[in-house]
Amino acid sequence: MKNFFARTAAGCLAALLMLPLASSQETPQKPPEEAPAPIQVQVNVVNILATVHNKSGGLVGNLNKDDFTLSEDGQGQEIKYFTRETDVPLTIGLLVDVSGSQRNLIEIEREAAYQFFAQVLRKKDLAFLISFGEDAELLQDFTGSVHLLQAGLKQLQVNSGVSYGPGPVPTAGQPRGTVLYDAVYLACNDELSHQVGRKALVLITDGMDEGSRLKIDDAISAAQKADTVIYSIYYVDPRAYAGFGYFGGVTDSYLRRMSDETGGRIFKVDRKHMLPDVFQELQDEMRSQYAIGYTPINDKHDGSFRRVDLHVKDKTLKVQCRKGYYAPGG
């Protein structure tokens, strides 16, 4: 093998020494012309997922493009794309609160979530599962398998770094007990931002955040940048707060804000409206959306937040959609 490489190297050297003599007798060739650079046209399409309800709260699914009006920062926009999203593939992230205040609800959440996945997931749909308490944990990454999601749900267990000695009121030092905002940011920024199509985040929690490093604005911003709708299921166990005077501090206002800003809504679980009923309503809503797309008149890539207002000409109907979006960066 060594002799082969030596002979080959000698042959190449001889050829290189003879090359100038041969080329001096030939007509120099004209260097090839460089191909013109391709013209790139970048068109930004803003996609809005909308749900329409009548006065009694029922879903309205028979509207057409001409029934809607759309504006961005007060400037009217032309709706170019319009479809009813009854069968378009869906990507769902389910976030389950496993902090100490939810310990009595986890088994109910596990069973209801399994039934939800079994009913809502179709052939091209994907879902993932995250639990959050003291920290956030990805229990199952993107999959279309109900069996894998069921296995992930079996891993749900209490995860709390807060001492609930006298009750669920966190002690001094701001321990990490329910990192709701961190979990939402993680799901949107690390998971859903890389997906295309319809995307939804479903939260099951009592809405309390204790110890997140990020703020609620960070969570909302991440959802808006990932084009993700947040649906909140407000599920509170009064037994976890009874006797300590803290139940009055439990509120759905933070969940409501996250859902309103991203185009989702909040569902409340109570004795007359159990978790399986909520999941059925949620399933119906996600299958009754309108997909609306437009190319904004303001085509600046300045990374600014643009406010979107979508309305139905019939004033008796109410549109549910995200409040705006972030333009591409400069």
C-alpha positions as CSV (number, residue, x, y, z in Angstrom):
1,M,0.0,0.0,0.0
2,K,2.9,2.4,0.8
3,N,4.4,1.8,-2.7
4,F,1.0,2.5,-4.3
5,F,0.7,6.0,-2.6
6,A,4.4,6.8,-3.6
7,R,3.8,5.9,-7.3
8,T,0.5,7.9,-7.3
9,A,2.2,11.0,-5.8
10,A,5.1,10.8,-8.3
11,G,2.6,10.6,-11.2
12,C,0.6,13.6,-9.9
13,L,3.8,15.6,-9.6
14,A,4.9,14.9,-13.1
15,A,1.5,15.9,-14.5
16,L,1.6,19.2,-12.6
17,L,5.1,20.0,-14.1
18,M,3.9,19.3,-17.6
19,L,0.7,21.3,-17.2
20,P,2.0,24.9,-17.9
21,L,3.6,23.7,-21.2
22,A,0.4,22.2,-22.5
23,S,-1.8,25.0,-21.4
24,S,0.4,27.7,-23.0
25,Q,-0.5,26.4,-26.5
26,E,-4.3,26.5,-25.8
27,T,-6.6,29.4,-26.1
28,P,-7.4,30.7,-22.6
29,Q,-10.9,29.8,-21.6
30,K,-13.3,32.5,-20.5
31,P,-14.1,32.1,-16.8
32,P,-17.7,30.9,-16.2
33,E,-20.2,33.6,-15.4
34,E,-21.6,33.5,-12.0
35,A,-25.3,32.7,-11.8
36,P,-27.4,35.6,-10.6
37,A,-28.4,35.5,-7.0
38,P,-32.0,34.2,-6.5
39,I,-34.6,36.9,-5.7
40,Q,-36.0,36.2,-2.3
41,V,-39.4,37.5,-1.4
42,Q,-40.4,37.2,2.3
43,V,-44.1,37.3,3.0
44,N,-45.3,37.4,6.6
45,V,-48.6,35.9,7.2
46,V,-50.2,36.4,10.6
47,N,-52.4,33.5,11.7
48,I,-55.3,33.9,14.1
49,L,-57.3,31.1,15.6
50,A,-60.7,32.2,16.7
51,T,-63.8,30.7,18.4
52,V,-67.2,32.4,18.2
53,H,-69.9,32.1,20.9
54,N,-73.5,33.2,21.0
55,K,-75.2,35.0,23.9
56,S,-75.8,31.7,25.7
57,G,-72.2,30.6,25.3
58,G,-72.8,28.1,22.6
59,L,-70.3,27.6,19.8
60,V,-71.0,29.2,16.4
61,G,-69.4,27.2,13.6
62,N,-71.2,28.3,10.4
63,L,-69.7,31.7,9.7
64,N,-67.9,32.9,6.5
65,K,-65.0,35.2,5.9
66,D,-67.3,38.1,5.1
67,D,-68.8,37.9,8.6
68,F,-65.6,39.1,10.2
69,T,-63.8,42.4,10.4
70,L,-60.1,42.6,11.3
71,S,-57.7,45.4,12.3
72,E,-54.1,45.7,13.5
73,D,-53.2,48.6,15.7
74,G,-56.4,50.3,14.6
75,Q,-55.6,49.8,10.9
76,G,-58.0,47.7,8.8
77,Q,-56.6,44.5,7.3
78,E,-57.7,42.2,4.5
79,I,-58.5,38.6,5.5
80,K,-56.7,36.5,2.8
81,Y,-57.0,33.0,4.3
82,F,-60.0,31.6,6.0
83,T,-60.9,28.0,7.0
84,R,-62.9,26.2,9.6
85,E,-60.5,24.2,11.7
86,T,-62.7,21.2,12.5
87,D,-60.2,18.5,11.3
88,V,-56.9,20.3,10.9
89,P,-54.1,18.5,13.0
90,L,-53.6,19.8,16.5
91,T,-50.6,19.9,18.8
92,I,-51.5,19.9,22.5
93,G,-49.4,20.4,25.6
94,L,-51.0,19.3,28.9
95,L,-49.6,20.9,32.0
96,V,-50.7,19.4,35.3
97,D,-50.1,21.0,38.7
98,V,-48.7,18.5,41.2
99,S,-47.9,20.9,44.0
100,G,-49.0,20.1,47.6
101,S,-52.3,21.8,47.3
102,Q,-53.3,19.4,44.4
103,R,-52.4,16.1,46.1
104,N,-56.1,15.1,46.5
105,L,-56.9,15.8,42.9
106,I,-54.1,14.1,41.0
107,E,-55.8,10.8,40.6
108,I,-58.9,12.5,39.2
109,E,-56.8,14.5,36.9
110,R,-55.0,11.4,35.7
111,E,-58.1,9.5,34.8
112,A,-59.8,12.5,33.1
113,A,-56.7,13.4,31.1
114,Y,-56.4,9.9,29.8
115,Q,-60.0,9.9,28.6
116,F,-59.4,13.4,27.1
117,F,-56.4,12.2,25.1
118,A,-58.2,9.0,24.0
119,Q,-61.1,11.1,22.6
120,V,-59.4,14.2,21.2
121,L,-56.3,12.8,19.5
122,R,-56.7,12.0,15.9
123,K,-54.3,10.4,13.3
124,K,-52.0,13.4,12.8
125,D,-52.3,15.1,16.2
126,L,-49.5,15.3,18.7
127,A,-49.4,15.8,22.4
128,F,-46.9,16.1,25.3
129,L,-47.2,16.1,29.0
130,I,-45.5,18.3,31.7
131,S,-46.0,18.2,35.4
132,F,-45.1,21.2,37.6
133,G,-44.7,21.7,41.3
134,E,-41.3,22.6,42.9
135,D,-40.0,22.3,39.3
136,A,-41.3,21.4,35.9
137,E,-40.7,18.0,34.4
138,L,-41.4,16.7,30.9
139,L,-43.1,13.3,31.5
140,Q,-43.8,12.6,27.8
141,D,-42.5,14.4,24.7
142,F,-44.4,14.8,21.5
143,T,-46.3,11.6,20.5
144,G,-49.6,10.6,18.9
145,S,-49.7,7.5,21.1
146,V,-52.4,7.4,23.7
147,H,-50.7,4.5,25.4
148,L,-47.4,6.5,25.8
149,L,-49.4,9.5,27.2
150,Q,-51.1,7.2,29.6
151,A,-47.7,5.9,30.8
152,G,-46.7,9.5,31.3
153,L,-49.8,10.3,33.3
154,K,-49.0,7.4,35.6
155,Q,-45.9,9.3,36.6
156,L,-47.9,12.2,38.1
157,Q,-47.0,12.5,41.8
158,V,-46.8,15.3,44.3
159,N,-43.7,17.5,43.9
160,S,-43.6,20.3,46.4
161,G,-40.7,22.1,48.0
162,V,-42.9,24.2,50.1
163,S,-43.5,23.3,53.7
164,Y,-47.3,23.0,54.2
165,G,-46.9,22.5,58.0
166,P,-49.6,24.8,59.2
167,G,-51.2,25.0,55.7
168,P,-50.4,25.8,52.1
169,V,-49.1,29.3,52.8
170,P,-45.5,29.4,51.7
171,T,-42.9,30.1,54.4
172,A,-40.2,32.8,54.3
173,G,-37.5,32.8,51.7
174,Q,-39.8,32.4,48.6
175,P,-39.4,28.6,48.1
176,R,-40.2,27.1,44.8
177,G,-43.6,25.4,45.4
178,T,-45.7,25.8,42.2
179,V,-43.7,27.1,39.2
180,L,-46.7,27.8,37.0
181,Y,-45.1,30.6,34.9
182,D,-41.9,28.7,34.5
183,A,-43.8,25.7,33.2
184,V,-45.8,27.7,30.7
185,Y,-42.7,29.4,29.4
186,L,-40.9,26.0,29.1
187,A,-43.8,24.5,27.2
188,C,-44.1,27.4,24.8
189,N,-40.5,28.4,24.2
190,D,-38.8,24.9,24.3
191,E,-41.5,22.7,22.9
192,L,-44.3,24.5,20.9
193,S,-42.2,27.2,19.3
194,H,-40.7,24.6,17.0
195,Q,-44.0,23.2,15.9
196,V,-46.3,24.4,13.1
197,G,-50.0,24.5,12.7
198,R,-52.6,24.7,15.5
199,K,-51.1,24.7,19.0
200,A,-52.8,24.7,22.4
201,L,-51.6,24.5,25.9
202,V,-54.0,23.1,28.6
203,L,-53.3,24.0,32.2
204,I,-54.9,22.1,35.2
205,T,-54.1,24.1,38.3
206,D,-55.6,26.2,41.1
207,G,-53.8,29.2,39.5
208,M,-51.3,29.9,42.3
209,D,-47.6,30.5,41.5
210,E,-45.0,30.2,44.2
211,G,-41.4,30.5,43.3
212,S,-41.2,30.9,39.5
213,R,-38.1,32.7,38.3
214,L,-40.1,34.1,35.4
215,K,-43.1,36.5,35.6
216,I,-46.6,36.1,34.1
217,D,-45.7,38.5,31.4
218,D,-42.8,36.2,30.3
219,A,-45.2,33.3,30.1
220,I,-47.7,35.2,28.0
221,S,-45.1,36.6,25.7
222,A,-43.7,33.1,25.1
223,A,-47.1,31.8,24.2
224,Q,-47.8,34.7,21.8
225,K,-44.4,34.2,20.1
226,A,-45.2,30.5,19.7
227,D,-48.7,31.2,18.3
228,T,-50.1,29.1,21.2
229,V,-53.6,29.3,22.7
230,I,-53.8,28.7,26.5
231,Y,-56.8,27.0,27.9
232,S,-56.9,27.1,31.7
233,I,-58.8,24.6,33.9
234,Y,-59.3,26.2,37.3
235,Y,-59.4,23.2,39.7
236,V,-59.2,24.0,43.4
237,D,-59.3,21.6,46.4
238,P,-60.9,23.5,49.3
239,R,-59.6,20.9,51.7
240,A,-56.0,21.9,51.0
241,Y,-56.7,25.4,52.3
242,A,-59.4,24.8,54.9
243,G,-58.8,26.1,58.4
244,F,-55.9,28.4,57.6
245,G,-57.7,31.5,56.2
246,Y,-55.9,31.3,52.9
247,F,-58.6,30.1,50.5
248,G,-59.8,33.6,49.9
249,G,-56.4,34.3,48.3
250,V,-56.8,31.7,45.7
251,T,-57.9,33.3,42.5
252,D,-58.4,32.5,38.8
253,S,-57.4,36.0,37.7
254,Y,-53.9,35.0,36.6
255,L,-55.1,32.1,34.6
256,R,-57.8,34.3,33.1
257,R,-55.3,36.8,32.0
258,M,-53.0,34.2,30.3
259,S,-56.0,32.6,28.5
260,D,-57.6,36.0,27.4
261,E,-54.3,37.3,26.0
262,T,-53.6,34.2,23.9
263,G,-57.1,33.5,22.6
264,G,-58.2,30.7,25.0
265,R,-60.5,30.8,27.9
266,I,-60.9,29.5,31.4
267,F,-63.0,26.6,32.6
268,K,-64.0,26.1,36.2
269,V,-64.4,22.7,37.9
270,D,-67.1,22.4,40.6
271,R,-69.6,19.9,41.8
272,K,-72.0,20.6,38.9
273,H,-69.3,20.8,36.4
274,M,-66.8,18.0,36.8
275,L,-63.4,17.6,35.1
276,P,-64.6,15.1,32.5
277,D,-67.3,17.6,31.5
278,V,-64.7,20.4,31.1
279,F,-62.5,18.2,28.9
280,Q,-65.5,17.5,26.7
281,E,-66.2,21.2,26.3
282,L,-62.6,21.8,25.6
283,Q,-62.5,19.2,23.0
284,D,-65.6,20.6,21.2
285,E,-64.0,24.1,21.3
286,M,-60.7,23.1,19.8
287,R,-62.5,21.4,17.0
288,S,-64.7,24.4,16.3
289,Q,-62.1,27.1,15.5
290,Y,-61.8,29.4,12.6
291,A,-58.3,29.9,11.1
292,I,-57.8,33.4,9.8
293,G,-54.7,34.7,8.0
294,Y,-53.6,38.0,6.7
295,T,-50.5,39.9,5.5
296,P,-50.1,43.0,7.7
297,I,-49.9,46.4,6.0
298,N,-47.2,47.3,8.4
299,D,-44.4,45.0,7.1
300,K,-41.6,46.4,9.3
301,H,-39.4,43.7,11.0
302,D,-39.0,45.6,14.2
303,G,-39.9,42.9,16.8
304,S,-42.7,45.1,18.2
305,F,-46.0,43.9,19.6
306,R,-49.0,44.5,17.3
307,R,-52.5,44.6,18.7
308,V,-55.1,42.6,16.8
309,D,-58.8,43.2,16.9
310,L,-61.1,40.6,15.3
311,H,-64.9,41.1,15.4
312,V,-68.0,39.6,14.0
313,K,-70.5,41.9,12.2
314,D,-73.3,40.4,14.2
315,K,-73.0,42.2,17.5
316,T,-74.8,39.4,19.4
317,L,-71.8,37.1,18.8
318,K,-68.5,37.2,20.7
319,V,-65.1,36.4,19.2
320,Q,-62.5,34.7,21.3
321,C,-58.9,35.1,19.9
322,R,-55.5,36.3,20.9
323,K,-55.0,40.0,21.5
324,G,-51.9,40.4,19.3
325,Y,-48.6,39.1,18.1
326,Y,-44.9,39.9,17.9
327,A,-43.5,41.0,14.6
328,P,-40.4,39.4,13.3
329,G,-37.2,40.8,14.7
330,G,-35.2,43.4,12.7
